């Protein structure tokens, strides 16, 4: 048996961090606060603030002041900038890839924390988990950075009339969803590095056990070969079968 428990403590922490980052990535995908639009006309949007996400646009109105009024954004809508449909695709790919990364990481940590008869594939599983975590982080970072850049450049969106939003806001800010997504991506990158840097070594196998395992199968054959190569014994003392040599 090969015991690698002491070699994977950091990777266990990476698994926990990767799972938390995956949960935060799903939360980021569902949040509406990717962009905060400040509008001057408060006749419909009474709060003066509209939340522009990648799936919907929401605001509070005087008609139903306690309920968010939302309009959906589809990937086929022609009025949205290209970074929004790209974000819809990439963020969902990040969720799927993060799930695969968590499964691979759990298998890798289990292989290290339990006894193994075979160790040839353990390094490959750790590299696979780290690669999936890294890919998840990149799939999240691209839409997050792209949308944040659009907000900082004060890019506008020409919404149709049923959205009740102006063509350009008075001011727009980066929403909390981008901050949550950035934190999740950084956490995912840390998990990726922990798994990609994994190195295993023999720690709990005693030295005598290694030699015993190596030579146990050949011990009898070695002893027999030694005895067969010894020269025959000569009779240097009085022998019973040679009475003439007895004094």
C-alpha positions, 0 to 999 in steps of 0.5 A: 500500500502507498500512503500519501496523506501527508502530501495533499493537505494543501490540495485538500484546502484547494478543493475547499477553495475551488468548491467555494469559488464554484458556488460564487461563480454560480451566484455571479451568473445569477446576480443582476448587479453587473452594471449600475445605471444612474438615470435622471428621469425618475417618473418610472424608475423612482429610485433613479437606479437600474441594475443591468445584468447579463440576463435581465434589467431590473429597477423599482417603480412607483407602480409596485415599489416593493417589487423589482420590475425586470425585462429579460435579455436574450442572447439573440437581442440585437440591441445589446453589446457583444460583451453581454451575449459573450458573458452569457455563454462563457459564464455558463461554460465556467459553471460546467467546467468548475463542476468538472474541476471539483469532481476531478479534484475530489477524486485526486484528493481521495486517491491521496488520502486513501491507500493505493496499490497503483500510483501511476495515474495520481499525478495525472488526476491532479494535473487534470483538476488544476487545468479545469480549475484554471480554465474555469477561472479564465472563462469567468475572468474574460466576461468580467473584465470585458464588462467592467471595461465597458462600465469604466469607459461609460459605454451605452446600451440602446435599450428598446422603449419597453425597458424604460431606460434612456440611451445613456445613463447619467452615470454608471458604476461597476456592480457587486456581481463583478466584484463577487466574480473577480473574487471567485476567479482569484480563488479558482486560480489559487486552487488551480496552482495548488493542484498543478504544483502537487508533488507526491513522495514516499513518506510512510513506507518503512525502509525495511518494508521496501527491501522486504517487498523487493527481495521477498520473491527472489530470496529462495532462488538466491539462496538456492543458487548460492548453495549450488555454486559452493564447492564439494566438501573434502574429508580433512578429518578421520572419516567413517567410510575410510577406515584406513585413515583411522589411527 
